[in-house]
Amino acid sequence: MWAQREEECGQHERIGKHPLAAAQLVRHLVAPDLRTARSLTWDIALDHRFNAMWSTHVGVIDRRGTRELLVNDTSVNGARALLLDSSGRSVYREVEVAAHYTAGQRVDLNVSYVRSLARSDLNAFTNFYDAVLWPVVGENGYGPARTEVPHRLLARGRATPLRDWLVIGTLDWRSGLPYSVVNEMLDFVGPRNNRRFPAYVRVDAGIEHRFTFGKYRPWIGVRVDNALSSFLPQDVQANLTSPAFGTFYNSEYRQARIQ
């Protein structure tokens, strides 16, 4: 059995060392006419208080960016090159509706819903040269930004059902982030960012009690992050040729701590 495993490991090692193609020099170039990025943003909001307990908020935001830094895979004198220029553009629009309810120290609840749209050039400089050591730069495209969340519902509340007890909670529900599909050569397949992670549903909760120790009265309790242990993946296998294609990984896990 050990001999068989050693033979298999040797085969895998030989396969891994077999080059798919000859090494290719890729030049890094900077456009001579780089310009400073610009953005134009406007927003309008309306807040209305019905009475001492109820109030509402409605807001709209629109942002348009130009001259953003892009990395383009191009050819110069027959040789491959990565060209840094400032031809990037982006658009972000958001509508928010929120309601707030309060009953003094006993109850406080805030609920908001955001409908948004984010479009941009997808070869933004920060997408590649941020935390990626060896980025793979493909053809640029214009589509959903990697941080686009079309729908988001956020609810935060606290309550003191008894004088020395405090209960708090947060519900965060939002659309999954977009991602692109690639092939074995890491070339993009189909439209960029046309698939999404599962919807993000996270509940944080906590309960505290006010104790008395002589002249001190501290609040001591427990806080639980991702209380429902929801599946909240941060990575996906997006390679079409992988047996695990479409599998999501690295979910946040439930954590409890003394507060």
Phi, psi and omega in degrees: 000316180296321179297320181296317180296319179297321179295318179296319179298320178297319178297315180297322180295317180295321179295318182295333181271353182282116183291141177282331180200169179292150179299143184231130179280128178244118182277148175254118184237155177238128179299142184287347186243041179301137180239159179286133180299148181226155175213148177238121184231137172223152178211155178217141184216152177228124176244134181223132177254118180284316179201195183292343184254324188248138173212157182227162179217134174228129182217151178229135177231139175224127179227135178231125181250144177223166178060030181279148184289130178235151172248116183248133175279113186223185180231134179230117182054039177082000180246147179290147179207150172256116186254124176267117177226181184239047181259008184287156179213158180205157179222138175222130177229144184212138171235127182238135175234128184221153176225143181231131178235134178219144176229061181066224181278352186277317183218139173214121185224132177231126180234132179222147175233134181236127172249122186223164176219133179225120178233144181198166167291133191269354176262036178302142183305319183289343177290334185253314186255061178237284179241006181263120185290313180235081184290147173256114185260119178255194180290140180291153176212162178242122184188200180302131177294155184293345179254014183290130176230095185300324183230136175212130176240124182232125178233130179227134182207161174215153180211148174239083182298329175232164187304318185251023178235138180231129177240130179230156180198153177222132173243124179236110177239130179205162178296152177288154180287152180279157173210163182252152178264140179233166176256191184295339177267006182064024171275145181291140180243120181078186180299145179289143175053040180264002175239162184224153171293163176299157177303142183265117179230111183229136177237125173248140183216161179198156176219137182225153178229142180266115181263164177238120177233091183065239179271000181259143179226074183279153171269124179231133181195197183234135173246137180237119176270139185051057188301329181272003182053045180292153178279111185234073186291151178246349181225158179217146173275104186258007180275120183301329185273357180278139176299338181261020182306133179087001180275137180257147187225174169056058177283148171294146182244164180291134178227138178236143180214154175280131183251000000 
